[in-house]
Amino acid sequence: MAKIWVLDTETKGTGANMVPLDKLLEKPASDGNTFRVPRRKGGDEGREPEPPKPPEPHRFRIVDVMTRQVLADDADARATVAALEDVRSVVDVLVDVWDPEAGQWRRLTLGEQKTLWGFRGQAHAQASEAAS
């Protein structure tokens, strides 16, 4: 009976080899280098995972570029937008946000700062709509 030959491409950069099909169908012997996922310790199988804690509200700091005067420090989002009402241009201030994981202030990108800038005037508009 004739052997069926196949192209074995599972080589290590040396190219493919022609091998008998019977050789490919045989299971390779376990050499102990197989990967196994370790089991979890502590018997956590029946326990529900803890729900993630809610994120802290963002805290902002606004500094005037020209005078280096702090316009708002450790302010919430509403107070930050209110402090931006008196600013002439988005590039006249530097806005930082507190990063609790890093434990330091992070400067907002210009795009993030423009997003925050876009909320200016909405408090006055909502107050006037509610009054009418």
BAVOVO-863996 format. One record per residue: chain; x, y, z of N, C-alpha, C in turn. Coordinates in nm, 4 decimals, padded with zeros to 6 digits. Example, Ala and Ser with C-alpha at 12.3 -4.5 7.8 and 13.67 -1.06 7.14 Angstrom:
! BAVOVO-863996
<rec A; <01.3190; -00.5690; 00.7800>; <01.2300; -00.4500; 00.7800>; <01.3200; -00.3300; 00.7800>>
<rec A; <01.2850; -00.2250; 00.7080>; <01.3670; -00.1060; 00.7140>; <01.2900; 00.0030; 00.7870>>
This chain:
! BAVOVO-863996
<rec A; <00.0834; -00.1172; 00.0000>; <00.0000; 00.0000; 00.0000>; <00.0890; 00.1250; 00.0000>>
<rec A; <00.0502; 00.2267; -00.0735>; <00.1307; 00.3472; -00.0875>; <00.1072; 00.4398; 00.0318>>
<rec A; <00.2153; 00.5066; 00.0714>; <00.2040; 00.6033; 00.1806>; <00.1527; 00.7352; 00.1251>>
<rec A; <00.0769; 00.8072; 00.2134>; <00.0311; 00.9405; 00.1767>; <00.1263; 01.0394; 00.2427>>
<rec A; <00.1831; 01.1251; 00.1589>; <00.2801; 01.2229; 00.2079>; <00.2135; 01.3602; 00.2132>>
<rec A; <00.2466; 01.4372; 00.3174>; <00.1914; 01.5722; 00.3315>; <00.3048; 01.6695; 00.3595>>
<rec A; <00.2764; 01.7955; 00.3397>; <00.3755; 01.8992; 00.3634>; <00.3645; 01.9457; 00.5083>>
<rec A; <00.4678; 01.9221; 00.5869>; <00.4713; 01.9619; 00.7284>; <00.5332; 02.1008; 00.7364>>
<rec A; <00.4504; 02.2003; 00.7746>; <00.4991; 02.3387; 00.7802>; <00.5346; 02.3825; 00.9215>>
<rec A; <00.5274; 02.2937; 01.0167>; <00.5579; 02.3287; 01.1557>; <00.7057; 02.3108; 01.1848>>
<rec A; <00.7847; 02.3773; 01.1070>; <00.9292; 02.3717; 01.1280>; <00.9750; 02.5034; 01.1874>>
<rec A; <01.0970; 02.5079; 01.2312>; <01.1483; 02.6263; 01.3000>; <01.2351; 02.7095; 01.2063>>
<rec A; <01.1727; 02.7629; 01.1039>; <01.2441; 02.8524; 01.0155>; <01.3295; 02.7833; 00.9119>>
<rec A; <01.3264; 02.6512; 00.9050>; <01.4105; 02.5814; 00.8079>; <01.3345; 02.5441; 00.6825>>
<rec A; <01.2088; 02.5817; 00.6726>; <01.1290; 02.5461; 00.5574>; <01.0399; 02.4278; 00.5894>>
<rec A; <00.9613; 02.3877; 00.4937>; <00.8677; 02.2770; 00.5141>; <00.9305; 02.1468; 00.4698>>
<rec A; <00.8823; 02.0376; 00.5294>; <00.9325; 01.9041; 00.4955>; <00.8170; 01.8160; 00.4534>>
<rec A; <00.8452; 01.7226; 00.3654>; <00.7474; 01.6215; 00.3279>; <00.7603; 01.5064; 00.4266>>
<rec A; <00.6482; 01.4717; 00.4941>; <00.6482; 01.3627; 00.5918>; <00.5272; 01.2751; 00.5659>>
<rec A; <00.5340; 01.1480; 00.6071>; <00.4174; 01.0610; 00.5917>; <00.3018; 01.1109; 00.6799>>
<rec A; <00.1790; 01.0967; 00.6323>; <00.0620; 01.1402; 00.7057>; <00.0513; 01.0680; 00.8386>>
<rec A; <00.0908; 00.9414; 00.8430>; <00.0837; 00.8637; 00.9672>; <00.1651; 00.9285; 01.0789>>
<rec A; <00.2784; 00.9880; 01.0443>; <00.3642; 01.0505; 01.1448>; <00.2979; 01.1751; 01.2037>>
<rec A; <00.2244; 01.2512; 01.1225>; <00.1573; 01.3710; 01.1723>; <00.0370; 01.3380; 01.2593>>
<rec A; <-00.0274; 01.2255; 01.2298>; <-00.1461; 01.1887; 01.3055>; <-00.1126; 01.1302; 01.4423>>
<rec A; <00.0098; 01.0829; 01.4607>; <00.0495; 01.0292; 01.5905>; <00.0575; 01.1428; 01.6913>>
<rec A; <00.0150; 01.1173; 01.8119>; <00.0227; 01.2171; 01.9179>; <00.1672; 01.2268; 01.9651>>
<rec A; <00.2197; 01.3476; 01.9780>; <00.3558; 01.3592; 02.0292>; <00.3588; 01.3219; 02.1776>>
<rec A; <00.4673; 01.2629; 02.2188>; <00.4826; 01.2243; 02.3585>; <00.4964; 01.3494; 02.4437>>
<rec A; <00.4347; 01.3456; 02.5609>; <00.4411; 01.4610; 02.6504>; <00.5804; 01.4694; 02.7100>>
<rec A; <00.6453; 01.5823; 02.6917>; <00.7802; 01.5997; 02.7442>; <00.7795; 01.6825; 02.8721>>
<rec A; <00.6607; 01.7115; 02.9265>; <00.6524; 01.7876; 03.0507>; <00.6559; 01.9375; 03.0306>>
<rec A; <00.6647; 01.9841; 02.9071>; <00.6712; 02.1270; 02.8801>; <00.5370; 02.1840; 02.8348>>
<rec A; <00.4303; 02.1108; 02.8613>; <00.3001; 02.1614; 02.8212>; <00.2550; 02.2702; 02.9176>>
<rec A; <00.1784; 02.3644; 02.8661>; <00.1318; 02.4778; 02.9457>; <00.0006; 02.4417; 03.0124>>
<rec A; <-00.0099; 02.4698; 03.1409>; <-00.1334; 02.4481; 03.2151>; <-00.1664; 02.5745; 03.2928>>
<rec A; <-00.2943; 02.6070; 03.2982>; <-00.3395; 02.7223; 03.3754>; <-00.3481; 02.6805; 03.5215>>
<rec A; <-00.2827; 02.7533; 03.6121>; <-00.2880; 02.7156; 03.7525>; <-00.4263; 02.7401; 03.8110>>
<rec A; <-00.4639; 02.6579; 03.9069>; <-00.5920; 02.6736; 03.9732>; <-00.5821; 02.7860; 04.0741>>
<rec A; <-00.6945; 02.8508; 04.0982>; <-00.6979; 02.9600; 04.1947>; <-00.6862; 02.9047; 04.3351>>
<rec A; <-00.6120; 02.9740; 04.4175>; <-00.5947; 02.9338; 04.5560>; <-00.7006; 03.0000; 04.6419>>
<rec A; <-00.7306; 02.9409; 04.7548>; <-00.8179; 03.0035; 04.8523>; <-00.9638; 02.9688; 04.8390>>
<rec A; <-01.0011; 02.8856; 04.7458>; <-01.1397; 02.8426; 04.7351>; <-01.2360; 02.9548; 04.7023>>
<rec A; <-01.2042; 03.0373; 04.6051>; <-01.2896; 03.1496; 04.5681>; <-01.4011; 03.1084; 04.4719>>
<rec A; <-01.4203; 02.9781; 04.4507>; <-01.5154; 02.9343; 04.3502>; <-01.6581; 02.9786; 04.3825>>
<rec A; <-01.7006; 02.9719; 04.5092>; <-01.8376; 03.0028; 04.5443>; <-01.8599; 03.1473; 04.5825>>
<rec A; <-01.7563; 03.2235; 04.6006>; <-01.7688; 03.3605; 04.6474>; <-01.7937; 03.4562; 04.5310>>
<rec A; <-01.8837; 03.5502; 04.5536>; <-01.9105; 03.6526; 04.4527>; <-01.7950; 03.7520; 04.4494>>
<rec A; <-01.7551; 03.7979; 04.3320>; <-01.6499; 03.9005; 04.3278>; <-01.7035; 04.0308; 04.3867>>
<rec A; <-01.6128; 04.1062; 04.4482>; <-01.6536; 04.2333; 04.5062>; <-01.6919; 04.3302; 04.3955>>
<rec A; <-01.8033; 04.4016; 04.4133>; <-01.8387; 04.4995; 04.3092>; <-01.7371; 04.6128; 04.3103>>
<rec A; <-01.7078; 04.6671; 04.1932>; <-01.6094; 04.7762; 04.1893>; <-01.6641; 04.8979; 04.2628>>
<rec A; <-01.5752; 04.9644; 04.3354>; <-01.6201; 05.0831; 04.4076>; <-01.6433; 05.1957; 04.3084>>
<rec A; <-01.7405; 05.2812; 04.3362>; <-01.7701; 05.3891; 04.2409>; <-01.6519; 05.4839; 04.2297>>
<rec A; <-01.6306; 05.5376; 04.1109>; <-01.5167; 05.6289; 04.0932>; <-01.5379; 05.7582; 04.1716>>
<rec A; <-01.4281; 05.8145; 04.2159>; <-01.4338; 05.9419; 04.2865>; <-01.4659; 06.0520; 04.1862>>
<rec A; <-01.5359; 06.1574; 04.2314>; <-01.5603; 06.2688; 04.1389>; <-01.4290; 06.3379; 04.1036>>
<rec A; <-01.4234; 06.3889; 03.9828>; <-01.3017; 06.4565; 03.9372>; <-01.2792; 06.5847; 04.0162>>
<rec A; <-01.1523; 06.6122; 04.0467>; <-01.1127; 06.7349; 04.1139>; <-01.0182; 06.8096; 04.0200>>
<rec A; <-01.0402; 06.9397; 04.0040>; <-00.9659; 07.0181; 03.9064>; <-00.8892; 07.1325; 03.9727>>
<rec A; <-00.7837; 07.1747; 03.9043>; <-00.7080; 07.2934; 03.9423>; <-00.6882; 07.3762; 03.8159>>
<rec A; <-00.7169; 07.5068; 03.8254>; <-00.7024; 07.5973; 03.7113>; <-00.5988; 07.7025; 03.7471>>
<rec A; <-00.5012; 07.7201; 03.6572>; <-00.3948; 07.8186; 03.6775>; <-00.3914; 07.9113; 03.5569>>
<rec A; <-00.3885; 08.0421; 03.5818>; <-00.3765; 08.1415; 03.4758>; <-00.2360; 08.1327; 03.4167>>
<rec A; <-00.2259; 08.1285; 03.2853>; <-00.0965; 08.1118; 03.2184>; <-00.0063; 08.2330; 03.2385>>
<rec A; <-00.0631; 08.3531; 03.2276>; <00.0190; 08.4750; 03.2331>; <00.0641; 08.5090; 03.3750>>
<rec A; <-00.0266; 08.5021; 03.4705>; <00.0059; 08.5465; 03.6063>; <00.0416; 08.4324; 03.6999>>
<rec A; <00.0184; 08.3101; 03.6594>; <00.0390; 08.1912; 03.7428>; <-00.0483; 08.1936; 03.8680>>
<rec A; <-00.1550; 08.2701; 03.8635>; <-00.2495; 08.2765; 03.9744>; <-00.3413; 08.1552; 03.9665>>
<rec A; <-00.3652; 08.0922; 04.0812>; <-00.4548; 07.9771; 04.0869>; <-00.5979; 08.0289; 04.0915>>
<rec A; <-00.6754; 07.9967; 03.9890>; <-00.8141; 08.0431; 03.9814>; <-00.9093; 07.9490; 04.0534>>
<rec A; <-00.8770; 07.8209; 04.0564>; <-00.9562; 07.7210; 04.1286>; <-00.8615; 07.6098; 04.1693>>
<rec A; <-00.8767; 07.5644; 04.2933>; <-00.7897; 07.4570; 04.3419>; <-00.8753; 07.3513; 04.4095>>
<rec A; <-00.8591; 07.2271; 04.3681>; <-00.9328; 07.1132; 04.4216>; <-01.0839; 07.1371; 04.4102>>
<rec A; <-01.1264; 07.1853; 04.2935>; <-01.2665; 07.2192; 04.2694>; <-01.3359; 07.1054; 04.1970>>
<rec A; <-01.4663; 07.0904; 04.2235>; <-01.5428; 06.9904; 04.1505>; <-01.5725; 07.0434; 04.0095>>
<rec A; <-01.6425; 06.9648; 03.9291>; <-01.6648; 07.0016; 03.7893>; <-01.7476; 07.1288; 03.7762>>
<rec A; <-01.8520; 07.1432; 03.8576>; <-01.9363; 07.2631; 03.8487>; <-01.8579; 07.3892; 03.8831>>
<rec A; <-01.7800; 07.3837; 03.9907>; <-01.7011; 07.5000; 04.0308>; <-01.5936; 07.5310; 03.9265>>
<rec A; <-01.5414; 07.4281; 03.8624>; <-01.4403; 07.4480; 03.7587>; <-01.4998; 07.5199; 03.6384>>
<rec A; <-01.6173; 07.4741; 03.5943>; <-01.6840; 07.5390; 03.4813>; <-01.7209; 07.6822; 03.5181>>
<rec A; <-01.7644; 07.7047; 03.6420>; <-01.7976; 07.8401; 03.6859>; <-01.6732; 07.9289; 03.6858>>
<rec A; <-01.5587; 07.8746; 03.7241>; <-01.4347; 07.9527; 03.7230>; <-01.3902; 07.9833; 03.5795>>
<rec A; <-01.4235; 07.8971; 03.4860>; <-01.3866; 07.9202; 03.3459>; <-01.4738; 08.0261; 03.2798>>
<rec A; <-01.5864; 08.0625; 03.3418>; <-01.6758; 08.1650; 03.2845>; <-01.6043; 08.2984; 03.2671>>
<rec A; <-01.5129; 08.3318; 03.3578>; <-01.4456; 08.4617; 03.3540>; <-01.3190; 08.4610; 03.2686>>
<rec A; <-01.2825; 08.3477; 03.2122>; <-01.1597; 08.3364; 03.1341>; <-01.1899; 08.3733; 02.9891>>
<rec A; <-01.0992; 08.4498; 02.9281>; <-01.1195; 08.5005; 02.7921>; <-01.1060; 08.3903; 02.6870>>
<rec A; <-01.0035; 08.3046; 02.6990>; <-00.9769; 08.2034; 02.5967>; <-00.9351; 08.0732; 02.6630>>
<rec A; <-00.9572; 07.9641; 02.5932>; <-00.9239; 07.8319; 02.6462>; <-00.7730; 07.8156; 02.6660>>
<rec A; <-00.6931; 07.8899; 02.5901>; <-00.5480; 07.8782; 02.6018>; <-00.4887; 07.9725; 02.7060>>
<rec A; <-00.5743; 08.0491; 02.7729>; <-00.5256; 08.1404; 02.8761>; <-00.5067; 08.0717; 03.0112>>
<rec A; <-00.5502; 07.9481; 03.0237>; <-00.5409; 07.8763; 03.1510>; <-00.4833; 07.7371; 03.1288>>
<rec A; <-00.4290; 07.6816; 03.2355>; <-00.3877; 07.5415; 03.2383>; <-00.4804; 07.4702; 03.3362>>
<rec A; <-00.5362; 07.3598; 03.2932>; <-00.6295; 07.2855; 03.3776>; <-00.5674; 07.1500; 03.4084>>
<rec A; <-00.5615; 07.1182; 03.5369>; <-00.5113; 06.9893; 03.5826>; <-00.6247; 06.9131; 03.6489>>
<rec A; <-00.6176; 06.7808; 03.6446>; <-00.7147; 06.6950; 03.7123>; <-00.6378; 06.6041; 03.8068>>
<rec A; <-00.6957; 06.5758; 03.9233>; <-00.6310; 06.4904; 04.0222>; <-00.6464; 06.3448; 03.9803>>
<rec A; <-00.5354; 06.2719; 03.9761>; <-00.5353; 06.1297; 03.9444>; <-00.5123; 06.0531; 04.0741>>
<rec A; <-00.6174; 05.9934; 04.1333>; <-00.6009; 05.9272; 04.2629>; <-00.5109; 05.8041; 04.2572>>
<rec A; <-00.5064; 05.7346; 04.1441>; <-00.4204; 05.6158; 04.1337>; <-00.2731; 05.6550; 04.1356>>
<rec A; <-00.2387; 05.7608; 04.0635>; <-00.1000; 05.8053; 04.0586>; <-00.0657; 05.8947; 04.1780>>
<rec A; <-00.1682; 05.9528; 04.2415>; <-00.1446; 06.0409; 04.3545>; <-00.0835; 06.1737; 04.3155>>
<rec A; <-00.1174; 06.2228; 04.1958>; <-00.0617; 06.3504; 04.1500>; <-00.1572; 06.4149; 04.0504>>
<rec A; <-00.1302; 06.5420; 04.0206>; <-00.2105; 06.6156; 03.9240>; <-00.1656; 06.5798; 03.7832>>
<rec A; <-00.2621; 06.5687; 03.6915>; <-00.2332; 06.5409; 03.5507>; <-00.2893; 06.6562; 03.4680>>
<rec A; <-00.2066; 06.7105; 03.3797>; <-00.2478; 06.8208; 03.2931>; <-00.3449; 06.7677; 03.1883>>
<rec A; <-00.4554; 06.8392; 03.1687>; <-00.5500; 06.8011; 03.0645>; <-00.4916; 06.8325; 02.9275>>
<rec A; <-00.5221; 06.7483; 02.8319>; <-00.4819; 06.7783; 02.6948>; <-00.5685; 06.8933; 02.6447>>
<rec A; <-00.5301; 06.9535; 02.5339>; <-00.6074; 07.0647; 02.4800>; <-00.7476; 07.0181; 02.4421>>
<rec A; <-00.7587; 06.8979; 02.3898>; <-00.8908; 06.8445; 02.3556>; <-00.9787; 06.8263; 02.4784>>
<rec A; <-00.9216; 06.7732; 02.5869>; <-00.9966; 06.7572; 02.7114>; <-01.0354; 06.8940; 02.7685>>
<rec A; <-00.9434; 06.9886; 02.7575>; <-00.9687; 07.1223; 02.8087>; <-01.0792; 07.1906; 02.7275>>
<rec A; <-01.0812; 07.1688; 02.5958>; <-01.1866; 07.2259; 02.5124>; <-01.3221; 07.1638; 02.5428>>
<rec A; <-01.3233; 07.0352; 02.5763>; <-01.4482; 06.9695; 02.6154>; <-01.5032; 07.0336; 02.7413>>
<rec A; <-01.4176; 07.0548; 02.8394>; <-01.4579; 07.1214; 02.9631>; <-01.5018; 07.2650; 02.9337>>
<rec A; <-01.4321; 07.3305; 02.8430>; <-01.4623; 07.4680; 02.8040>; <-01.6008; 07.4767; 02.7408>>
<rec A; <-01.6419; 07.3719; 02.6715>; <-01.7717; 07.3703; 02.6044>; <-01.8897; 07.3738; 02.7002>>
<rec A; <-01.8701; 07.3436; 02.8263>; <-01.9783; 07.3461; 02.9239>; <-02.0046; 07.4857; 02.9802>>
<rec A; <-01.9204; 07.5818; 02.9459>; <-01.9402; 07.7182; 02.9953>; <-02.0725; 07.7729; 02.9448>>
<rec A; <-02.1388; 07.8509; 03.0265>; <-02.2631; 07.9153; 02.9865>; <-02.3858; 07.8282; 03.0009>>
<rec A; <-02.3706; 07.6996; 03.0196>; <-02.4864; 07.6112; 03.0313>; <-02.5591; 07.6293; 03.1634>>
<rec A; <-02.4878; 07.6627; 03.2690>; <-02.5513; 07.6829; 03.3983>; <-02.6450; 07.8029; 03.3915>>
<rec A; <-02.6000; 07.9111; 03.3262>; <-02.6848; 08.0300; 03.3123>; <-02.8043; 07.9998; 03.2228>>
<rec A; <-02.7833; 07.9223; 03.1163>; <-02.8918; 07.8895; 03.0246>; <-02.9963; 07.8019; 03.0943>>
<rec A; <-02.9536; 07.7058; 03.1750>; <-03.0478; 07.6201; 03.2455>; <-03.1235; 07.6972; 03.3528>>
<rec A; <-03.0554; 07.7904; 03.4203>; <-03.1206; 07.8711; 03.5234>; <-03.2264; 07.9622; 03.4615>>
<rec A; <-03.1965; 08.0200; 03.3438>; <-03.2943; 08.1097; 03.2795>; <-03.4129; 08.0309; 03.2241>>
<rec A; <-03.3903; 07.9065; 03.1777>; <-03.5007; 07.8227; 03.1293>; <-03.5901; 07.7823; 03.2449>>
<rec A; <-03.5322; 07.7547; 03.3596>; <-03.6112; 07.7134; 03.4751>; <-03.6935; 07.8300; 03.5294>>
<rec A; <-03.6414; 07.9537; 03.5183>; <-03.7118; 08.0704; 03.5695>; <-03.8312; 08.1074; 03.4797>>
<rec A; <-03.8244; 08.0734; 03.3514>; <-03.9338; 08.1119; 03.2624>; <-04.0421; 08.0084; 03.2528>>
